[in-house]
Amino acid sequence: MKKPINWTARSLKDIDKITRFNSILYGVEKAILISNSIAQAVKILDNENFTDLGSVDKDFDYLSRNYRKIFYNHCKITYREGTTKIYICRVFDTRQNPNKNK
């Protein structure tokens, strides 16, 4: 069954931070293109054959649900599969301090 993708409030904040960070490095237009490409990249997860794409994200082992991660450019995208939706939980720019990804 195909499941729609749902971005959590936290993941939307993460995208906003990434956009602001990239706007300093590359300019506003390029930053928006990068963020849009991240949003397009996660659409592969709504295909029923790809919901287990990526590996288990060990950074979230302390939580009760199974979180998985995929990488796109400089970003680690953490998601989980719900009963009716795929939830994008975090988007982390891997150029940051890894302790910020908790």
Gaussian input, Z-matrix of N, CA and C with variables (Angstrom, degrees):
# hf/3-21g

backbone

0 1
 N
 C     1     B1
 C     2     B2     1     A1
 N     3     B3     2     A2     1     D1
 C     4     B4     3     A3     2     D2
 C     5     B5     4     A4     3     D3
 N     6     B6     5     A5     4     D4
 C     7     B7     6     A6     5     D5
 C     8     B8     7     A7     6     D6
 N     9     B9     8     A8     7     D7
 C    10    B10     9     A9     8     D8
 C    11    B11    10    A10     9     D9
 N    12    B12    11    A11    10    D10
 C    13    B13    12    A12    11    D11
 C    14    B14    13    A13    12    D12
 N    15    B15    14    A14    13    D13
 C    16    B16    15    A15    14    D14
 C    17    B17    16    A16    15    D15
 N    18    B18    17    A17    16    D16
 C    19    B19    18    A18    17    D17
 C    20    B20    19    A19    18    D18
 N    21    B21    20    A20    19    D19
 C    22    B22    21    A21    20    D20
 C    23    B23    22    A22    21    D21
 N    24    B24    23    A23    22    D22
 C    25    B25    24    A24    23    D23
 C    26    B26    25    A25    24    D24
 N    27    B27    26    A26    25    D25
 C    28    B28    27    A27    26    D26
 C    29    B29    28    A28    27    D27
 N    30    B30    29    A29    28    D28
 C    31    B31    30    A30    29    D29
 C    32    B32    31    A31    30    D30
 N    33    B33    32    A32    31    D31
 C    34    B34    33    A33    32    D32
 C    35    B35    34    A34    33    D33
 N    36    B36    35    A35    34    D34
 C    37    B37    36    A36    35    D35
 C    38    B38    37    A37    36    D36
 N    39    B39    38    A38    37    D37
 C    40    B40    39    A39    38    D38
 C    41    B41    40    A40    39    D39
 N    42    B42    41    A41    40    D40
 C    43    B43    42    A42    41    D41
 C    44    B44    43    A43    42    D42
 N    45    B45    44    A44    43    D43
 C    46    B46    45    A45    44    D44
 C    47    B47    46    A46    45    D45
 N    48    B48    47    A47    46    D46
 C    49    B49    48    A48    47    D47
 C    50    B50    49    A49    48    D48
 N    51    B51    50    A50    49    D49
 C    52    B52    51    A51    50    D50
 C    53    B53    52    A52    51    D51
 N    54    B54    53    A53    52    D52
 C    55    B55    54    A54    53    D53
 C    56    B56    55    A55    54    D54
 N    57    B57    56    A56    55    D55
 C    58    B58    57    A57    56    D56
 C    59    B59    58    A58    57    D57
 N    60    B60    59    A59    58    D58
 C    61    B61    60    A60    59    D59
 C    62    B62    61    A61    60    D60
 N    63    B63    62    A62    61    D61
 C    64    B64    63    A63    62    D62
 C    65    B65    64    A64    63    D63
 N    66    B66    65    A65    64    D64
 C    67    B67    66    A66    65    D65
 C    68    B68    67    A67    66    D66
 N    69    B69    68    A68    67    D67
 C    70    B70    69    A69    68    D68
 C    71    B71    70    A70    69    D69
 N    72    B72    71    A71    70    D70
 C    73    B73    72    A72    71    D71
 C    74    B74    73    A73    72    D72
 N    75    B75    74    A74    73    D73
 C    76    B76    75    A75    74    D74
 C    77    B77    76    A76    75    D75
 N    78    B78    77    A77    76    D76
 C    79    B79    78    A78    77    D77
 C    80    B80    79    A79    78    D78
 N    81    B81    80    A80    79    D79
 C    82    B82    81    A81    80    D80
 C    83    B83    82    A82    81    D81
 N    84    B84    83    A83    82    D82
 C    85    B85    84    A84    83    D83
 C    86    B86    85    A85    84    D84
 N    87    B87    86    A86    85    D85
 C    88    B88    87    A87    86    D86
 C    89    B89    88    A88    87    D87
 N    90    B90    89    A89    88    D88
 C    91    B91    90    A90    89    D89
 C    92    B92    91    A91    90    D90
 N    93    B93    92    A92    91    D91
 C    94    B94    93    A93    92    D92
 C    95    B95    94    A94    93    D93
 N    96    B96    95    A95    94    D94
 C    97    B97    96    A96    95    D95
 C    98    B98    97    A97    96    D96
 N    99    B99    98    A98    97    D97
 C   100   B100    99    A99    98    D98
 C   101   B101   100   A100    99    D99
 N   102   B102   101   A101   100   D100
 C   103   B103   102   A102   101   D101
 C   104   B104   103   A103   102   D102
 N   105   B105   104   A104   103   D103
 C   106   B106   105   A105   104   D104
 C   107   B107   106   A106   105   D105
 N   108   B108   107   A107   106   D106
 C   109   B109   108   A108   107   D107
 C   110   B110   109   A109   108   D108
 N   111   B111   110   A110   109   D109
 C   112   B112   111   A111   110   D110
 C   113   B113   112   A112   111   D111
 N   114   B114   113   A113   112   D112
 C   115   B115   114   A114   113   D113
 C   116   B116   115   A115   114   D114
 N   117   B117   116   A116   115   D115
 C   118   B118   117   A117   116   D116
 C   119   B119   118   A118   117   D117
 N   120   B120   119   A119   118   D118
 C   121   B121   120   A120   119   D119
 C   122   B122   121   A121   120   D120
 N   123   B123   122   A122   121   D121
 C   124   B124   123   A123   122   D122
 C   125   B125   124   A124   123   D123
 N   126   B126   125   A125   124   D124
 C   127   B127   126   A126   125   D125
 C   128   B128   127   A127   126   D126
 N   129   B129   128   A128   127   D127
 C   130   B130   129   A129   128   D128
 C   131   B131   130   A130   129   D129
 N   132   B132   131   A131   130   D130
 C   133   B133   132   A132   131   D131
 C   134   B134   133   A133   132   D132
 N   135   B135   134   A134   133   D133
 C   136   B136   135   A135   134   D134
 C   137   B137   136   A136   135   D135
 N   138   B138   137   A137   136   D136
 C   139   B139   138   A138   137   D137
 C   140   B140   139   A139   138   D138
 N   141   B141   140   A140   139   D139
 C   142   B142   141   A141   140   D140
 C   143   B143   142   A142   141   D141
 N   144   B144   143   A143   142   D142
 C   145   B145   144   A144   143   D143
 C   146   B146   145   A145   144   D144
 N   147   B147   146   A146   145   D145
 C   148   B148   147   A147   146   D146
 C   149   B149   148   A148   147   D147
 N   150   B150   149   A149   148   D148
 C   151   B151   150   A150   149   D149
 C   152   B152   151   A151   150   D150
 N   153   B153   152   A152   151   D151
 C   154   B154   153   A153   152   D152
 C   155   B155   154   A154   153   D153
 N   156   B156   155   A155   154   D154
 C   157   B157   156   A156   155   D155
 C   158   B158   157   A157   156   D156
 N   159   B159   158   A158   157   D157
 C   160   B160   159   A159   158   D158
 C   161   B161   160   A160   159   D159
 N   162   B162   161   A161   160   D160
 C   163   B163   162   A162   161   D161
 C   164   B164   163   A163   162   D162
 N   165   B165   164   A164   163   D163
 C   166   B166   165   A165   164   D164
 C   167   B167   166   A166   165   D165
 N   168   B168   167   A167   166   D166
 C   169   B169   168   A168   167   D167
 C   170   B170   169   A169   168   D168
 N   171   B171   170   A170   169   D169
 C   172   B172   171   A171   170   D170
 C   173   B173   172   A172   171   D171
 N   174   B174   173   A173   172   D172
 C   175   B175   174   A174   173   D173
 C   176   B176   175   A175   174   D174
 N   177   B177   176   A176   175   D175
 C   178   B178   177   A177   176   D176
 C   179   B179   178   A178   177   D177
 N   180   B180   179   A179   178   D178
 C   181   B181   180   A180   179   D179
 C   182   B182   181   A181   180   D180
 N   183   B183   182   A182   181   D181
 C   184   B184   183   A183   182   D182
 C   185   B185   184   A184   183   D183
 N   186   B186   185   A185   184   D184
 C   187   B187   186   A186   185   D185
 C   188   B188   187   A187   186   D186
 N   189   B189   188   A188   187   D187
 C   190   B190   189   A189   188   D188
 C   191   B191   190   A190   189   D189
 N   192   B192   191   A191   190   D190
 C   193   B193   192   A192   191   D191
 C   194   B194   193   A193   192   D192
 N   195   B195   194   A194   193   D193
 C   196   B196   195   A195   194   D194
 C   197   B197   196   A196   195   D195
 N   198   B198   197   A197   196   D196
 C   199   B199   198   A198   197   D197
 C   200   B200   199   A199   198   D198
 N   201   B201   200   A200   199   D199
 C   202   B202   201   A201   200   D200
 C   203   B203   202   A202   201   D201
 N   204   B204   203   A203   202   D202
 C   205   B205   204   A204   203   D203
 C   206   B206   205   A205   204   D204
 N   207   B207   206   A206   205   D205
 C   208   B208   207   A207   206   D206
 C   209   B209   208   A208   207   D207
 N   210   B210   209   A209   208   D208
 C   211   B211   210   A210   209   D209
 C   212   B212   211   A211   210   D210
 N   213   B213   212   A212   211   D211
 C   214   B214   213   A213   212   D212
 C   215   B215   214   A214   213   D213
 N   216   B216   215   A215   214   D214
 C   217   B217   216   A216   215   D215
 C   218   B218   217   A217   216   D216
 N   219   B219   218   A218   217   D217
 C   220   B220   219   A219   218   D218
 C   221   B221   220   A220   219   D219
 N   222   B222   221   A221   220   D220
 C   223   B223   222   A222   221   D221
 C   224   B224   223   A223   222   D222
 N   225   B225   224   A224   223   D223
 C   226   B226   225   A225   224   D224
 C   227   B227   226   A226   225   D225
 N   228   B228   227   A227   226   D226
 C   229   B229   228   A228   227   D227
 C   230   B230   229   A229   228   D228
 N   231   B231   230   A230   229   D229
 C   232   B232   231   A231   230   D230
 C   233   B233   232   A232   231   D231
 N   234   B234   233   A233   232   D232
 C   235   B235   234   A234   233   D233
 C   236   B236   235   A235   234   D234
 N   237   B237   236   A236   235   D235
 C   238   B238   237   A237   236   D236
 C   239   B239   238   A238   237   D237
 N   240   B240   239   A239   238   D238
 C   241   B241   240   A240   239   D239
 C   242   B242   241   A241   240   D240
 N   243   B243   242   A242   241   D241
 C   244   B244   243   A243   242   D242
 C   245   B245   244   A244   243   D243
 N   246   B246   245   A245   244   D244
 C   247   B247   246   A246   245   D245
 C   248   B248   247   A247   246   D246
 N   249   B249   248   A248   247   D247
 C   250   B250   249   A249   248   D248
 C   251   B251   250   A250   249   D249
 N   252   B252   251   A251   250   D250
 C   253   B253   252   A252   251   D251
 C   254   B254   253   A253   252   D252
 N   255   B255   254   A254   253   D253
 C   256   B256   255   A255   254   D254
 C   257   B257   256   A256   255   D255
 N   258   B258   257   A257   256   D256
 C   259   B259   258   A258   257   D257
 C   260   B260   259   A259   258   D258
 N   261   B261   260   A260   259   D259
 C   262   B262   261   A261   260   D260
 C   263   B263   262   A262   261   D261
 N   264   B264   263   A263   262   D262
 C   265   B265   264   A264   263   D263
 C   266   B266   265   A265   264   D264
 N   267   B267   266   A266   265   D265
 C   268   B268   267   A267   266   D266
 C   269   B269   268   A268   267   D267
 N   270   B270   269   A269   268   D268
 C   271   B271   270   A270   269   D269
 C   272   B272   271   A271   270   D270
 N   273   B273   272   A272   271   D271
 C   274   B274   273   A273   272   D272
 C   275   B275   274   A274   273   D273
 N   276   B276   275   A275   274   D274
 C   277   B277   276   A276   275   D275
 C   278   B278   277   A277   276   D276
 N   279   B279   278   A278   277   D277
 C   280   B280   279   A279   278   D278
 C   281   B281   280   A280   279   D279
 N   282   B282   281   A281   280   D280
 C   283   B283   282   A282   281   D281
 C   284   B284   283   A283   282   D282
 N   285   B285   284   A284   283   D283
 C   286   B286   285   A285   284   D284
 C   287   B287   286   A286   285   D285
 N   288   B288   287   A287   286   D286
 C   289   B289   288   A288   287   D287
 C   290   B290   289   A289   288   D288
 N   291   B291   290   A290   289   D289
 C   292   B292   291   A291   290   D290
 C   293   B293   292   A292   291   D291
 N   294   B294   293   A293   292   D292
 C   295   B295   294   A294   293   D293
 C   296   B296   295   A295   294   D294
 N   297   B297   296   A296   295   D295
 C   298   B298   297   A297   296   D296
 C   299   B299   298   A298   297   D297
 N   300   B300   299   A299   298   D298
 C   301   B301   300   A300   299   D299
 C   302   B302   301   A301   300   D300
 N   303   B303   302   A302   301   D301
 C   304   B304   303   A303   302   D302
 C   305   B305   304   A304   303   D303

   B1=1.4413
   B2=1.5315
   B3=1.2906
   B4=1.4553
   B5=1.5289
   B6=1.3299
   B7=1.4631
   B8=1.5234
   B9=1.3349
   B10=1.4649
   B11=1.5342
   B12=1.3131
   B13=1.4631
   B14=1.5246
   B15=1.3360
   B16=1.4586
   B17=1.5290
   B18=1.3216
   B19=1.4624
   B20=1.5277
   B21=1.3272
   B22=1.4595
   B23=1.5275
   B24=1.3105
   B25=1.4697
   B26=1.5257
   B27=1.3206
   B28=1.4692
   B29=1.5250
   B30=1.3257
   B31=1.4610
   B32=1.5330
   B33=1.3272
   B34=1.4621
   B35=1.5352
   B36=1.3361
   B37=1.4640
   B38=1.5271
   B39=1.3332
   B40=1.4631
   B41=1.5307
   B42=1.3241
   B43=1.4708
   B44=1.5289
   B45=1.3206
   B46=1.4607
   B47=1.5276
   B48=1.3254
   B49=1.4719
   B50=1.5225
   B51=1.3172
   B52=1.4642
   B53=1.5282
   B54=1.3128
   B55=1.4647
   B56=1.5236
   B57=1.3315
   B58=1.4697
   B59=1.5246
   B60=1.3334
   B61=1.4670
   B62=1.5335
   B63=1.3240
   B64=1.4608
   B65=1.5258
   B66=1.3258
   B67=1.4652
   B68=1.5311
   B69=1.3203
   B70=1.4610
   B71=1.5287
   B72=1.3224
   B73=1.4638
   B74=1.5233
   B75=1.3400
   B76=1.4645
   B77=1.5159
   B78=1.3207
   B79=1.4575
   B80=1.5251
   B81=1.3164
   B82=1.4678
   B83=1.5265
   B84=1.3193
   B85=1.4686
   B86=1.5263
   B87=1.3242
   B88=1.4601
   B89=1.5299
   B90=1.3257
   B91=1.4663
   B92=1.5226
   B93=1.3217
   B94=1.4602
   B95=1.5288
   B96=1.3262
   B97=1.4704
   B98=1.5308
   B99=1.3181
   B100=1.4633
   B101=1.5291
   B102=1.3240
   B103=1.4665
   B104=1.5235
   B105=1.3217
   B106=1.4663
   B107=1.5249
   B108=1.3265
   B109=1.4664
   B110=1.5239
   B111=1.3291
   B112=1.4670
   B113=1.5262
   B114=1.3284
   B115=1.4675
   B116=1.5279
   B117=1.3124
   B118=1.4646
   B119=1.5263
   B120=1.3334
   B121=1.4655
   B122=1.5230
   B123=1.3185
   B124=1.4627
   B125=1.5225
   B126=1.3084
   B127=1.4640
   B128=1.5246
   B129=1.3216
   B130=1.4596
   B131=1.5312
   B132=1.3280
   B133=1.4621
   B134=1.5209
   B135=1.3275
   B136=1.4665
   B137=1.5242
   B138=1.3073
   B139=1.4591
   B140=1.5252
   B141=1.3190
   B142=1.4685
   B143=1.5224
   B144=1.3111
   B145=1.4591
   B146=1.5239
   B147=1.3330
   B148=1.4543
   B149=1.5197
   B150=1.3107
   B151=1.4684
   B152=1.5239
   B153=1.3195
   B154=1.4631
   B155=1.5161
   B156=1.3091
   B157=1.4502
   B158=1.5219
   B159=1.2921
   B160=1.4610
   B161=1.5136
   B162=1.3083
   B163=1.4587
   B164=1.5261
   B165=1.3219
   B166=1.4609
   B167=1.5277
   B168=1.3211
   B169=1.4569
   B170=1.5222
   B171=1.3118
   B172=1.4739
   B173=1.5319
   B174=1.3327
   B175=1.4648
   B176=1.5182
   B177=1.3419
   B178=1.4615
   B179=1.5275
   B180=1.3214
   B181=1.4647
   B182=1.5277
   B183=1.3081
   B184=1.4668
   B185=1.5324
   B186=1.3189
   B187=1.4652
   B188=1.5268
   B189=1.3011
   B190=1.4730
   B191=1.5250
   B192=1.3126
   B193=1.4594
   B194=1.5186
   B195=1.3276
   B196=1.4527
   B197=1.5299
   B198=1.3175
   B199=1.4565
   B200=1.5214
   B201=1.3234
   B202=1.4528
   B203=1.5232
   B204=1.3302
   B205=1.4590
   B206=1.5252
   B207=1.3083
   B208=1.4565
   B209=1.5247
   B210=1.3046
   B211=1.4576
   B212=1.5139
   B213=1.3135
   B214=1.4522
   B215=1.5240
   B216=1.3155
   B217=1.4638
   B218=1.5257
   B219=1.3185
   B220=1.4655
   B221=1.5180
   B222=1.3260
   B223=1.4647
   B224=1.5215
   B225=1.3171
   B226=1.4595
   B227=1.5204
   B228=1.3240
   B229=1.4565
   B230=1.5199
   B231=1.3211
   B232=1.4570
   B233=1.5241
   B234=1.3164
   B235=1.4589
   B236=1.5175
   B237=1.3257
   B238=1.4572
   B239=1.5189
   B240=1.3028
   B241=1.4550
   B242=1.5181
   B243=1.3288
   B244=1.4533
   B245=1.5173
   B246=1.3020
   B247=1.4669
   B248=1.5216
   B249=1.3424
   B250=1.4641
   B251=1.5264
   B252=1.3487
   B253=1.4640
   B254=1.5166
   B255=1.3148
   B256=1.4578
   B257=1.5248
   B258=1.3228
   B259=1.4618
   B260=1.5260
   B261=1.3259
   B262=1.4601
   B263=1.5245
   B264=1.3321
   B265=1.4706
   B266=1.5212
   B267=1.3143
   B268=1.4637
   B269=1.5156
   B270=1.3146
   B271=1.4536
   B272=1.5155
   B273=1.3244
   B274=1.4619
   B275=1.5164
   B276=1.3242
   B277=1.4638
   B278=1.5262
   B279=1.3157
   B280=1.4642
   B281=1.5214
   B282=1.3295
   B283=1.4700
   B284=1.5246
   B285=1.3328
   B286=1.4597
   B287=1.5291
   B288=1.3118
   B289=1.4495
   B290=1.5327
   B291=1.3344
   B292=1.4617
   B293=1.5294
   B294=1.3206
   B295=1.4724
   B296=1.5269
   B297=1.3259
   B298=1.4672
   B299=1.5168
   B300=1.3163
   B301=1.4663
   B302=1.5222
   B303=1.2869
   B304=1.4692
   B305=1.4978
   A1=110.06
   A2=116.74
   A3=122.57
   A4=109.46
   A5=116.92
   A6=121.72
   A7=109.81
   A8=117.11
   A9=119.35
   A10=111.18
   A11=114.62
   A12=120.88
   A13=109.09
   A14=114.91
   A15=122.18
   A16=108.12
   A17=116.42
   A18=121.65
   A19=108.32
   A20=116.81
   A21=120.36
   A22=109.59
   A23=116.21
   A24=120.63
   A25=110.20
   A26=116.44
   A27=120.49
   A28=111.12
   A29=117.23
   A30=119.51
   A31=111.11
   A32=117.64
   A33=120.36
   A34=110.99
   A35=116.88
   A36=120.34
   A37=110.39
   A38=115.57
   A39=120.18
   A40=111.08
   A41=116.56
   A42=120.89
   A43=110.17
   A44=116.25
   A45=120.11
   A46=110.97
   A47=117.15
   A48=121.24
   A49=110.97
   A50=116.20
   A51=120.57
   A52=109.84
   A53=116.79
   A54=120.60
   A55=110.69
   A56=116.57
   A57=119.61
   A58=111.52
   A59=116.62
   A60=121.09
   A61=110.57
   A62=116.54
   A63=120.09
   A64=112.47
   A65=117.55
   A66=118.74
   A67=111.14
   A68=116.64
   A69=120.73
   A70=109.91
   A71=116.19
   A72=120.41
   A73=113.71
   A74=116.37
   A75=120.55
   A76=115.13
   A77=118.65
   A78=121.80
   A79=110.31
   A80=115.30
   A81=121.40
   A82=112.01
   A83=117.51
   A84=120.03
   A85=111.67
   A86=116.71
   A87=120.91
   A88=110.44
   A89=117.61
   A90=121.56
   A91=110.82
   A92=116.81
   A93=120.69
   A94=110.42
   A95=117.39
   A96=120.70
   A97=111.33
   A98=116.49
   A99=120.72
   A100=110.36
   A101=117.11
   A102=120.54
   A103=111.49
   A104=116.79
   A105=120.00
   A106=111.58
   A107=116.92
   A108=119.28
   A109=111.15
   A110=117.63
   A111=120.80
   A112=109.55
   A113=116.14
   A114=120.78
   A115=111.08
   A116=117.24
   A117=120.76
   A118=111.23
   A119=116.84
   A120=120.84
   A121=112.18
   A122=118.41
   A123=120.27
   A124=112.71
   A125=117.35
   A126=120.05
   A127=112.33
   A128=117.59
   A129=120.26
   A130=110.54
   A131=117.29
   A132=121.43
   A133=113.31
   A134=117.96
   A135=118.32
   A136=112.56
   A137=117.45
   A138=121.99
   A139=107.56
   A140=117.48
   A141=121.06
   A142=113.67
   A143=118.34
   A144=121.13
   A145=113.07
   A146=117.45
   A147=120.01
   A148=114.36
   A149=119.10
   A150=119.91
   A151=112.65
   A152=118.51
   A153=121.47
   A154=111.92
   A155=115.99
   A156=121.43
   A157=108.82
   A158=116.77
   A159=119.98
   A160=110.72
   A161=114.57
   A162=119.93
   A163=110.09
   A164=115.27
   A165=120.93
   A166=108.21
   A167=116.72
   A168=121.73
   A169=108.87
   A170=116.47
   A171=122.77
   A172=112.25
   A173=117.63
   A174=120.09
   A175=112.10
   A176=116.69
   A177=120.77
   A178=111.83
   A179=117.25
   A180=121.95
   A181=113.14
   A182=117.16
   A183=120.11
   A184=112.07
   A185=117.51
   A186=121.16
   A187=109.94
   A188=116.80
   A189=120.76
   A190=113.52
   A191=118.65
   A192=120.95
   A193=111.24
   A194=115.32
   A195=122.15
   A196=109.42
   A197=116.31
   A198=122.00
   A199=108.87
   A200=115.42
   A201=121.72
   A202=108.83
   A203=116.65
   A204=119.99
   A205=110.46
   A206=114.17
   A207=121.90
   A208=106.75
   A209=115.89
   A210=120.68
   A211=109.84
   A212=114.91
   A213=121.55
   A214=107.30
   A215=115.99
   A216=122.38
   A217=109.28
   A218=118.81
   A219=122.04
   A220=112.65
   A221=117.49
   A222=119.93
   A223=113.22
   A224=114.09
   A225=121.15
   A226=106.25
   A227=115.86
   A228=121.85
   A229=107.89
   A230=116.69
   A231=122.17
   A232=108.78
   A233=115.82
   A234=120.65
   A235=110.19
   A236=114.46
   A237=119.98
   A238=108.11
   A239=114.77
   A240=120.24
   A241=109.18
   A242=116.52
   A243=122.17
   A244=109.48
   A245=117.49
   A246=120.38
   A247=112.19
   A248=116.92
   A249=119.14
   A250=114.05
   A251=117.61
   A252=121.33
   A253=111.47
   A254=115.54
   A255=123.16
   A256=105.86
   A257=117.32
   A258=122.03
   A259=109.82
   A260=116.14
   A261=121.03
   A262=105.23
   A263=116.11
   A264=120.77
   A265=113.32
   A266=117.06
   A267=121.26
   A268=109.17
   A269=115.10
   A270=122.67
   A271=104.96
   A272=115.52
   A273=120.34
   A274=109.83
   A275=116.15
   A276=121.37
   A277=107.02
   A278=116.69
   A279=121.19
   A280=113.48
   A281=117.39
   A282=120.01
   A283=111.23
   A284=117.46
   A285=121.87
   A286=110.56
   A287=114.83
   A288=121.67
   A289=108.52
   A290=119.78
   A291=121.77
   A292=114.31
   A293=118.22
   A294=120.36
   A295=112.09
   A296=117.17
   A297=120.32
   A298=111.91
   A299=118.13
   A300=121.71
   A301=111.51
   A302=117.13
   A303=121.03
   A304=110.04
   D1=132.76
   D2=179.06
   D3=-76.27
   D4=131.77
   D5=-178.83
   D6=-116.50
   D7=135.46
   D8=178.07
   D9=-72.29
   D10=156.90
   D11=179.33
   D12=-93.63
   D13=133.68
   D14=179.18
   D15=-122.64
   D16=123.14
   D17=177.55
   D18=-88.80
   D19=126.58
   D20=177.23
   D21=-74.91
   D22=163.95
   D23=178.16
   D24=-59.51
   D25=-38.51
   D26=-179.76
   D27=-64.97
   D28=-42.24
   D29=-179.19
   D30=-67.64
   D31=-32.80
   D32=176.44
   D33=-68.41
   D34=-36.24
   D35=173.79
   D36=-63.76
   D37=-40.86
   D38=178.86
   D39=-60.88
   D40=-43.92
   D41=178.75
   D42=-62.36
   D43=-39.97
   D44=178.08
   D45=-62.17
   D46=-43.65
   D47=178.19
   D48=-62.95
   D49=-42.35
   D50=179.81
   D51=-64.16
   D52=-40.19
   D53=178.76
   D54=-63.23
   D55=-44.91
   D56=178.52
   D57=-63.59
   D58=-42.09
   D59=178.89
   D60=-62.01
   D61=-46.98
   D62=-178.74
   D63=-70.38
   D64=-26.37
   D65=177.64
   D66=-67.18
   D67=-31.15
   D68=175.90
   D69=-70.06
   D70=-42.46
   D71=-178.33
   D72=-74.13
   D73=-43.60
   D74=-168.74
   D75=-121.02
   D76=-9.28
   D77=-175.32
   D78=100.77
   D79=161.31
   D80=-172.97
   D81=-64.94
   D82=-46.08
   D83=-176.57
   D84=-60.93
   D85=-45.95
   D86=179.99
   D87=-66.34
   D88=-37.49
   D89=179.05
   D90=-62.19
   D91=-41.64
   D92=178.59
   D93=-66.42
   D94=-39.90
   D95=176.70
   D96=-61.52
   D97=-41.26
   D98=179.21
   D99=-63.08
   D100=-46.84
   D101=-179.75
   D102=-63.95
   D103=-40.03
   D104=177.07
   D105=-64.68
   D106=-35.91
   D107=179.18
   D108=-69.29
   D109=-31.71
   D110=175.02
   D111=-64.60
   D112=-44.39
   D113=179.08
   D114=-61.98
   D115=-37.06
   D116=177.98
   D117=-70.84
   D118=-35.51
   D119=-176.99
   D120=-64.61
   D121=-34.08
   D122=-177.82
   D123=-75.90
   D124=-12.46
   D125=-179.80
   D126=-63.57
   D127=-17.99
   D128=176.40
   D129=-62.93
   D130=-25.20
   D131=-177.41
   D132=-72.08
   D133=-20.69
   D134=-178.50
   D135=-79.08
   D136=-1.64
   D137=173.93
   D138=-84.97
   D139=129.52
   D140=-174.89
   D141=-58.38
   D142=-22.69
   D143=-179.19
   D144=-82.24
   D145=-10.73
   D146=-174.07
   D147=-117.62
   D148=12.26
   D149=-177.77
   D150=-66.83
   D151=-22.99
   D152=176.44
   D153=-99.54
   D154=19.92
   D155=177.61
   D156=-64.19
   D157=145.02
   D158=-179.90
   D159=86.29
   D160=-173.06
   D161=-178.03
   D162=-118.64
   D163=167.69
   D164=178.06
   D165=-65.62
   D166=133.45
   D167=-179.85
   D168=-87.91
   D169=103.34
   D170=-177.21
   D171=-65.33
   D172=-20.26
   D173=178.51
   D174=-65.81
   D175=-16.55
   D176=-177.73
   D177=-115.81
   D178=20.65
   D179=179.39
   D180=-61.97
   D181=-27.44
   D182=-177.83
   D183=-71.37
   D184=-12.40
   D185=177.94
   D186=-89.79
   D187=159.11
   D188=-174.12
   D189=-75.84
   D190=-24.88
   D191=-177.88
   D192=-90.94
   D193=163.52
   D194=179.21
   D195=-90.61
   D196=114.08
   D197=179.67
   D198=-105.08
   D199=138.76
   D200=179.32
   D201=-119.79
   D202=163.41
   D203=-179.10
   D204=-135.58
   D205=147.23
   D206=169.85
   D207=-131.19
   D208=158.30
   D209=179.25
   D210=-115.87
   D211=139.01
   D212=175.11
   D213=-140.27
   D214=118.80
   D215=-174.73
   D216=51.79
   D217=-121.06
   D218=-178.76
   D219=-94.45
   D220=13.94
   D221=-172.80
   D222=-115.85
   D223=138.82
   D224=170.26
   D225=-101.38
   D226=122.98
   D227=-178.48
   D228=-108.19
   D229=116.35
   D230=-179.44
   D231=-100.82
   D232=131.42
   D233=-177.86
   D234=-141.59
   D235=166.02
   D236=173.14
   D237=-140.93
   D238=154.59
   D239=178.80
   D240=-98.24
   D241=123.52
   D242=174.49
   D243=-95.85
   D244=-176.46
   D245=-179.36
   D246=-69.60
   D247=-32.31
   D248=-178.23
   D249=-123.62
   D250=-9.53
   D251=-175.98
   D252=-141.50
   D253=161.71
   D254=168.15
   D255=-101.90
   D256=125.37
   D257=-177.45
   D258=-104.24
   D259=120.33
   D260=171.73
   D261=-83.94
   D262=114.47
   D263=-171.61
   D264=-96.49
   D265=-41.34
   D266=-179.20
   D267=-144.67
   D268=148.39
   D269=170.61
   D270=-130.12
   D271=115.39
   D272=-172.18
   D273=-120.75
   D274=124.81
   D275=175.64
   D276=-76.74
   D277=116.75
   D278=-173.02
   D279=-70.70
   D280=-3.28
   D281=174.95
   D282=-82.38
   D283=-2.63
   D284=179.11
   D285=-90.63
   D286=173.41
   D287=174.39
   D288=-64.98
   D289=124.59
   D290=-177.56
   D291=-59.27
   D292=-23.13
   D293=178.80
   D294=-67.14
   D295=-17.20
   D296=177.69
   D297=-76.60
   D298=-8.88
   D299=-176.88
   D300=-96.86
   D301=45.33
   D302=179.64
   D303=-117.03

